[in-house]
């Protein structure tokens, strides 16, 4: 009787862990595929500065990338993107995700004492390695769940 109860507890625990793992690993996957598609503007900004009134400094640019073609330079401050002042650095990704590839997004830039608008082209990409590793991990999760659920008494699926 006690063995049957402990076996059911192990099975329930495995189901809970599998569902939890699927949800936790599925959130970034859903974001990358549907809500916040992978976008870039070839900029690396200073993520330490969280004050929206001060803006975010451009730390590096990809040579001949979308930002450099738009006229941005290292050291410029990004004050707003698409008319929206930025509260944190992830706002840029959210704004770019709502645009289509090839659209131009106006960046409000401060360089020295001058302020100007630079139109940066949106570029979206498909990150194949991300999806390969996601499905590989999902396969291992399903395989481990099936092995553990079908044979909970064996030593390799339920260590003492």
Buried (B, 14 or more C-beta within 10 A) or exposed (E): EEEEEEEEEBBEEBEEBBEEBBEEEEEEBEEBBEEBBBBBBBBBBBEEBEEBEEBBBBEEBBEEBBBBBBBBEEEBBBBBBBEEEBEEBEBBBBBBBBBEEEBBBBBBBBBEEEEEEBEBBBBBEEEEEBEEEBEEEBEEBEEBBEBBBEEBEEEEBBEE
